Amino acid sequence: MHIKNNCRKATMIIEKREVDSISLLKRLELAVHLSGCKECTIYAVQSRQLNEVLRDIFLQSTISEPGLGRAAKKQLQQLINDELKNK
């Protein structure tokens, strides 16, 4: 498996997994990589959390307000700051 020591490929699979399904082989490769790579494991958790927050923000926003409003930006910044303090 080529992904064993390839963090760049692992992060690409992590991101693809967030928006689309990935093959069984890719899931297995990623699981093997994550079992031995602390940094990519942390990245996967943070990526999932960020995607969840962004989905929630965009689902809450109205069509008349394109993009992020000031309140949403402030909320997102606070969530990021809180996560950084917990590390």
N, CA, C and O atoms as a GROMACS GRO file, in nm:
protein
  348
    1MET      N    1   0.085  -0.118   0.000
    1MET     CA    2   0.000   0.000   0.000
    1MET      C    3   0.088   0.124   0.000
    1MET      O    4   0.173   0.141   0.088
    2HIS      N    5   0.068   0.207  -0.096
    2HIS     CA    6   0.154   0.323  -0.116
    2HIS      C    7   0.127   0.436  -0.019
    2HIS      O    8   0.211   0.526  -0.004
    3ILE      N    9   0.014   0.435   0.046
    3ILE     CA   10  -0.022   0.548   0.133
    3ILE      C   11   0.044   0.540   0.271
    3ILE      O   12   0.038   0.636   0.347
    4LYS      N   13   0.104   0.428   0.304
    4LYS     CA   14   0.154   0.407   0.440
    4LYS      C   15   0.235   0.525   0.493
    4LYS      O   16   0.216   0.564   0.608
    5ASN      N   17   0.323   0.583   0.413
    5ASN     CA   18   0.404   0.694   0.459
    5ASN      C   19   0.379   0.821   0.378
    5ASN      O   20   0.469   0.904   0.363
    6ASN      N   21   0.258   0.837   0.326
    6ASN     CA   22   0.230   0.950   0.241
    6ASN      C   23   0.115   1.034   0.298
    6ASN      O   24  -0.002   1.008   0.270
    7CYS      N   25   0.150   1.133   0.378
    7CYS     CA   26   0.050   1.218   0.442
    7CYS      C   27  -0.028   1.302   0.341
    7CYS      O   28  -0.147   1.325   0.359
    8ARG      N   29   0.037   1.346   0.237
    8ARG     CA   30  -0.032   1.428   0.136
    8ARG      C   31  -0.147   1.350   0.074
    8ARG      O   32  -0.257   1.403   0.060
    9LYS      N   33  -0.123   1.225   0.037
    9LYS     CA   34  -0.228   1.142  -0.021
    9LYS      C   35  -0.338   1.115   0.083
    9LYS      O   36  -0.456   1.114   0.050
   10ALA      N   37  -0.297   1.093   0.208
   10ALA     CA   38  -0.395   1.067   0.313
   10ALA      C   39  -0.487   1.186   0.332
   10ALA      O   40  -0.609   1.169   0.345
   11THR      N   41  -0.432   1.307   0.334
   11THR     CA   42  -0.518   1.425   0.353
   11THR      C   43  -0.612   1.444   0.235
   11THR      O   44  -0.725   1.490   0.253
   12MET      N   45  -0.569   1.411   0.115
   12MET     CA   46  -0.659   1.420   0.000
   12MET      C   47  -0.776   1.322   0.014
   12MET      O   48  -0.890   1.355  -0.017
   13ILE      N   49  -0.746   1.202   0.061
   13ILE     CA   50  -0.852   1.102   0.080
   13ILE      C   51  -0.946   1.146   0.193
   13ILE      O   52  -1.067   1.127   0.184
   14ILE      N   53  -0.890   1.204   0.298
   14ILE     CA   54  -0.972   1.254   0.408
   14ILE      C   55  -1.070   1.358   0.357
   14ILE      O   56  -1.189   1.354   0.391
   15GLU      N   57  -1.022   1.451   0.276
   15GLU     CA   58  -1.110   1.556   0.222
   15GLU      C   59  -1.212   1.499   0.125
   15GLU      O   60  -1.329   1.539   0.128
   16LYS      N   61  -1.172   1.406   0.041
   16LYS     CA   62  -1.266   1.346  -0.053
   16LYS      C   63  -1.376   1.272   0.022
   16LYS      O   64  -1.493   1.276  -0.017
   17ARG      N   65  -1.338   1.206   0.130
   17ARG     CA   66  -1.433   1.130   0.212
   17ARG      C   67  -1.541   1.221   0.269
   17ARG      O   68  -1.654   1.176   0.292
   18GLU      N   69  -1.509   1.347   0.293
   18GLU     CA   70  -1.607   1.441   0.349
   18GLU      C   71  -1.715   1.480   0.248
   18GLU      O   72  -1.826   1.515   0.288
   19VAL      N   73  -1.685   1.474   0.119
   19VAL     CA   74  -1.782   1.520   0.019
   19VAL      C   75  -1.834   1.408  -0.071
   19VAL      O   76  -1.932   1.428  -0.143
   20ASP      N   77  -1.771   1.293  -0.068
   20ASP     CA   78  -1.809   1.185  -0.158
   20ASP      C   79  -1.773   1.052  -0.093
   20ASP      O   80  -1.699   1.048   0.005
   21SER      N   81  -1.825   0.945  -0.148
   21SER     CA   82  -1.788   0.814  -0.095
   21SER      C   83  -1.653   0.774  -0.154
   21SER      O   84  -1.618   0.813  -0.266
   22ILE      N   85  -1.579   0.696  -0.079
   22ILE     CA   86  -1.450   0.646  -0.127
   22ILE      C   87  -1.455   0.494  -0.130
   22ILE      O   88  -1.533   0.432  -0.059
   23SER      N   89  -1.372   0.437  -0.214
   23SER     CA   90  -1.372   0.291  -0.232
   23SER      C   91  -1.326   0.220  -0.106
   23SER      O   92  -1.264   0.280  -0.018
   24LEU      N   93  -1.356   0.093  -0.100
   24LEU     CA   94  -1.314   0.010   0.012
   24LEU      C   95  -1.162   0.008   0.023
   24LEU      O   96  -1.107   0.013   0.133
   25LEU      N   97  -1.093   0.002  -0.090
   25LEU     CA   98  -0.947   0.003  -0.088
   25LEU      C   99  -0.894   0.134  -0.030
   25LEU      O  100  -0.801   0.132   0.051
   26LYS      N  101  -0.951   0.247  -0.070
   26LYS     CA  102  -0.908   0.377  -0.016
   26LYS      C  103  -0.935   0.385   0.134
   26LYS      O  104  -0.853   0.437   0.209
   27ARG      N  105  -1.050   0.333   0.177
   27ARG     CA  106  -1.081   0.334   0.321
   27ARG      C  107  -0.981   0.250   0.399
   27ARG      O  108  -0.938   0.288   0.508
   28LEU      N  109  -0.944   0.136   0.343
   28LEU     CA  110  -0.846   0.050   0.408
   28LEU      C  111  -0.709   0.116   0.412
   28LEU      O  112  -0.642   0.115   0.516
   29GLU      N  113  -0.666   0.173   0.300
   29GLU     CA  114  -0.538   0.244   0.296
   29GLU      C  115  -0.534   0.356   0.399
   29GLU      O  116  -0.435   0.374   0.470
   30LEU      N  117  -0.643   0.432   0.405
   30LEU     CA  118  -0.649   0.543   0.499
   30LEU      C  119  -0.646   0.493   0.644
   30LEU      O  120  -0.577   0.551   0.728
   31ALA      N  121  -0.718   0.387   0.672
   31ALA     CA  122  -0.719   0.332   0.807
   31ALA      C  123  -0.579   0.286   0.849
   31ALA      O  124  -0.537   0.309   0.963
   32VAL      N  125  -0.507   0.223   0.758
   32VAL     CA  126  -0.370   0.180   0.787
   32VAL      C  127  -0.282   0.301   0.814
   32VAL      O  128  -0.204   0.302   0.909
   33HIS      N  129  -0.294   0.404   0.731
   33HIS     CA  130  -0.213   0.524   0.749
   33HIS      C  131  -0.246   0.592   0.882
   33HIS      O  132  -0.156   0.629   0.957
   34LEU      N  133  -0.375   0.609   0.910
   34LEU     CA  134  -0.415   0.677   1.033
   34LEU      C  135  -0.373   0.600   1.159
   34LEU      O  136  -0.351   0.660   1.264
   35SER      N  137  -0.364   0.469   1.148
   35SER     CA  138  -0.323   0.390   1.264
   35SER      C  139  -0.178   0.420   1.305
   35SER      O  140  -0.139   0.394   1.419
   36GLY      N  141  -0.100   0.473   1.212
   36GLY     CA  142   0.039   0.501   1.244
   36GLY      C  143   0.079   0.646   1.232
   36GLY      O  144   0.197   0.679   1.248
   37CYS      N  145  -0.015   0.735   1.205
   37CYS     CA  146   0.019   0.875   1.183
   37CYS      C  147  -0.068   0.965   1.271
   37CYS      O  148  -0.185   0.990   1.240
   38LYS      N  149  -0.010   1.013   1.378
   38LYS     CA  150  -0.082   1.097   1.473
   38LYS      C  151  -0.128   1.229   1.408
   38LYS      O  152  -0.239   1.276   1.433
   39GLU      N  153  -0.042   1.288   1.326
   39GLU     CA  154  -0.074   1.416   1.264
   39GLU      C  155  -0.195   1.406   1.171
   39GLU      O  156  -0.282   1.492   1.173
   40CYS      N  157  -0.199   1.302   1.090
   40CYS     CA  158  -0.313   1.286   0.999
   40CYS      C  159  -0.441   1.251   1.074
   40CYS      O  160  -0.550   1.288   1.031
   41THR      N  161  -0.428   1.181   1.186
   41THR     CA  162  -0.545   1.151   1.268
   41THR      C  163  -0.603   1.280   1.324
   41THR      O  164  -0.725   1.299   1.324
   42ILE      N  165  -0.517   1.368   1.372
   42ILE     CA  166  -0.562   1.498   1.422
   42ILE      C  167  -0.624   1.578   1.309
   42ILE      O  168  -0.729   1.640   1.326
   43TYR      N  169  -0.559   1.577   1.192
   43TYR     CA  170  -0.612   1.648   1.076
   43TYR      C  171  -0.752   1.598   1.039
   43TYR      O  172  -0.840   1.678   1.010
   44ALA      N  173  -0.771   1.467   1.042
   44ALA     CA  174  -0.901   1.410   1.006
   44ALA      C  175  -1.010   1.458   1.101
   44ALA      O  176  -1.120   1.491   1.058
   45VAL      N  177  -0.980   1.461   1.230
   45VAL     CA  178  -1.078   1.507   1.330
   45VAL      C  179  -1.108   1.655   1.308
   45VAL      O  180  -1.225   1.695   1.307
   46GLN      N  181  -1.005   1.736   1.290
   46GLN     CA  182  -1.025   1.879   1.272
   46GLN      C  183  -1.100   1.908   1.142
   46GLN      O  184  -1.184   1.998   1.137
   47SER      N  185  -1.070   1.834   1.037
   47SER     CA  186  -1.138   1.853   0.909
   47SER      C  187  -1.287   1.824   0.922
   47SER      O  188  -1.370   1.899   0.872
   48ARG      N  189  -1.319   1.714   0.989
   48ARG     CA  190  -1.460   1.678   1.009
   48ARG      C  191  -1.533   1.784   1.092
   48ARG      O  192  -1.645   1.823   1.059
   49GLN      N  193  -1.468   1.832   1.199
   49GLN     CA  194  -1.529   1.935   1.284
   49GLN      C  195  -1.553   2.064   1.206
   49GLN      O  196  -1.660   2.124   1.216
   50LEU      N  197  -1.454   2.105   1.129
   50LEU     CA  198  -1.468   2.228   1.051
   50LEU      C  199  -1.579   2.214   0.947
   50LEU      O  200  -1.659   2.306   0.930
   51ASN      N  201  -1.586   2.101   0.880
   51ASN     CA  202  -1.692   2.079   0.782
   51ASN      C  203  -1.830   2.080   0.846
   51ASN      O  204  -1.925   2.134   0.789
   52GLU      N  205  -1.842   2.023   0.965
   52GLU     CA  206  -1.971   2.024   1.035
   52GLU      C  207  -2.011   2.166   1.072
   52GLU      O  208  -2.127   2.204   1.055
   53VAL      N  209  -1.918   2.244   1.123
   53VAL     CA  210  -1.947   2.383   1.160
   53VAL      C  211  -1.988   2.463   1.037
   53VAL      O  212  -2.086   2.538   1.041
   54LEU      N  213  -1.914   2.447   0.929
   54LEU     CA  214  -1.946   2.522   0.807
   54LEU      C  215  -2.082   2.481   0.751
   54LEU      O  216  -2.158   2.566   0.706
   55ARG      N  217  -2.112   2.351   0.753
   55ARG     CA  218  -2.243   2.306   0.706
   55ARG      C  219  -2.355   2.368   0.789
   55ARG      O  220  -2.454   2.416   0.734
   56ASP      N  221  -2.337   2.368   0.921
   56ASP     CA  222  -2.438   2.427   1.009
   56ASP      C  223  -2.457   2.575   0.981
   56ASP      O  224  -2.569   2.624   0.976
   57ILE      N  225  -2.347   2.646   0.964
   57ILE     CA  226  -2.354   2.790   0.938
   57ILE      C  227  -2.426   2.817   0.807
   57ILE      O  228  -2.513   2.904   0.802
   58PHE      N  229  -2.392   2.745   0.702
   58PHE     CA  230  -2.454   2.770   0.573
   58PHE      C  231  -2.600   2.726   0.571
   58PHE      O  232  -2.681   2.786   0.500
   59LEU      N  233  -2.635   2.623   0.647
   59LEU     CA  234  -2.775   2.582   0.654
   59LEU      C  235  -2.859   2.683   0.729
   59LEU      O  236  -2.978   2.698   0.701
   60GLN      N  237  -2.799   2.752   0.825
   60GLN     CA  238  -2.871   2.852   0.904
   60GLN      C  239  -2.886   2.985   0.830
   60GLN      O  240  -2.978   3.062   0.857
   61SER      N  241  -2.795   3.012   0.738
   61SER     CA  242  -2.801   3.142   0.670
   61SER      C  243  -2.918   3.144   0.572
   61SER      O  244  -2.961   3.040   0.523
   62THR      N  245  -2.968   3.262   0.546
   62THR     CA  246  -3.080   3.276   0.453
   62THR      C  247  -3.028   3.306   0.313
   62THR      O  248  -2.914   3.348   0.296
   63ILE      N  249  -3.112   3.283   0.214
   63ILE     CA  250  -3.074   3.307   0.076
   63ILE      C  251  -3.048   3.456   0.053
   63ILE      O  252  -2.964   3.492  -0.030
   64SER      N  253  -3.120   3.542   0.124
   64SER     CA  254  -3.102   3.687   0.104
   64SER      C  255  -2.969   3.736   0.158
   64SER      O  256  -2.928   3.849   0.129
   65GLU      N  257  -2.900   3.653   0.236
   65GLU     CA  258  -2.771   3.692   0.293
   65GLU      C  259  -2.663   3.598   0.239
   65GLU      O  260  -2.628   3.500   0.304
   66PRO      N  261  -2.609   3.630   0.119
   66PRO     CA  262  -2.506   3.542   0.063
   66PRO      C  263  -2.378   3.547   0.145
   66PRO      O  264  -2.343   3.651   0.201
   67GLY      N  265  -2.310   3.435   0.152
   67GLY     CA  266  -2.184   3.430   0.226
   67GLY      C  267  -2.207   3.429   0.375
   67GLY      O  268  -2.318   3.405   0.423
   68LEU      N  269  -2.102   3.457   0.448
   68LEU     CA  270  -2.110   3.460   0.593
   68LEU      C  271  -2.136   3.601   0.642
   68LEU      O  272  -2.067   3.695   0.603
   69GLY      N  273  -2.235   3.616   0.728
   69GLY     CA  274  -2.260   3.745   0.791
   69GLY      C  275  -2.163   3.767   0.905
   69GLY      O  276  -2.086   3.678   0.939
   70ARG      N  277  -2.167   3.885   0.962
   70ARG     CA  278  -2.076   3.917   1.072
   70ARG      C  279  -2.093   3.824   1.192
   70ARG      O  280  -1.995   3.782   1.253
   71ALA      N  281  -2.218   3.794   1.224
   71ALA     CA  282  -2.244   3.707   1.339
   71ALA      C  283  -2.188   3.567   1.314
   71ALA      O  284  -2.129   3.506   1.403
   72ALA      N  285  -2.206   3.516   1.193
   72ALA     CA  286  -2.155   3.383   1.159
   72ALA      C  287  -2.003   3.381   1.162
   72ALA      O  288  -1.943   3.285   1.211
   73LYS      N  289  -1.941   3.486   1.112
   73LYS     CA  290  -1.795   3.495   1.114
   73LYS      C  291  -1.743   3.499   1.258
   73LYS      O  292  -1.644   3.434   1.291
   74LYS      N  293  -1.811   3.575   1.342
   74LYS     CA  294  -1.771   3.584   1.481
   74LYS      C  295  -1.786   3.448   1.550
   74LYS      O  296  -1.700   3.407   1.627
   75GLN      N  297  -1.897   3.380   1.523
   75GLN     CA  298  -1.921   3.248   1.581
   75GLN      C  299  -1.814   3.149   1.535
   75GLN      O  300  -1.762   3.072   1.616
   76LEU      N  301  -1.781   3.150   1.407
   76LEU     CA  302  -1.679   3.061   1.354
   76LEU      C  303  -1.543   3.090   1.417
   76LEU      O  304  -1.471   2.998   1.453
   77GLN      N  305  -1.509   3.218   1.430
   77GLN     CA  306  -1.381   3.255   1.491
   77GLN      C  307  -1.376   3.209   1.636
   77GLN      O  308  -1.272   3.162   1.683
   78GLN      N  309  -1.487   3.221   1.708
   78GLN     CA  310  -1.490   3.177   1.847
   78GLN      C  311  -1.472   3.026   1.858
   78GLN      O  312  -1.400   2.978   1.945
   79LEU      N  313  -1.536   2.951   1.769
   79LEU     CA  314  -1.520   2.805   1.769
   79LEU      C  315  -1.375   2.766   1.740
   79LEU      O  316  -1.321   2.675   1.803
   80ILE      N  317  -1.312   2.834   1.646
   80ILE     CA  318  -1.172   2.807   1.614
   80ILE      C  319  -1.084   2.838   1.734
   80ILE      O  320  -0.997   2.759   1.770
   81ASN      N  321  -1.106   2.954   1.796
   81ASN     CA  322  -1.027   2.993   1.913
   81ASN      C  323  -1.044   2.892   2.027
   81ASN      O  324  -0.946   2.856   2.093
   82ASP      N  325  -1.167   2.846   2.049
   82ASP     CA  326  -1.192   2.748   2.154
   82ASP      C  327  -1.118   2.617   2.127
   82ASP      O  328  -1.059   2.558   2.217
   83GLU      N  329  -1.120   2.573   2.001
   83GLU     CA  330  -1.051   2.449   1.964
   83GLU      C  331  -0.900   2.464   1.984
   83GLU      O  332  -0.834   2.371   2.030
   84LEU      N  333  -0.847   2.580   1.949
   84LEU     CA  334  -0.703   2.601   1.964
   84LEU      C  335  -0.661   2.603   2.111
   84LEU      O  336  -0.553   2.556   2.146
   85LYS      N  337  -0.747   2.657   2.197
   85LYS     CA  338  -0.718   2.660   2.341
   85LYS      C  339  -0.718   2.520   2.400
   85LYS      O  340  -0.647   2.492   2.496
   86ASN      N  341  -0.800   2.430   2.341
   86ASN     CA  342  -0.811   2.294   2.394
   86ASN      C  343  -0.698   2.203   2.348
   86ASN      O  344  -0.692   2.088   2.391
   87LYS      N  345  -0.611   2.250   2.265
   87LYS     CA  346  -0.500   2.166   2.214
   87LYS      C  347  -0.381   2.174   2.305
   87LYS      O  348  -0.279   2.110   2.278
   0.00000   0.00000   0.00000
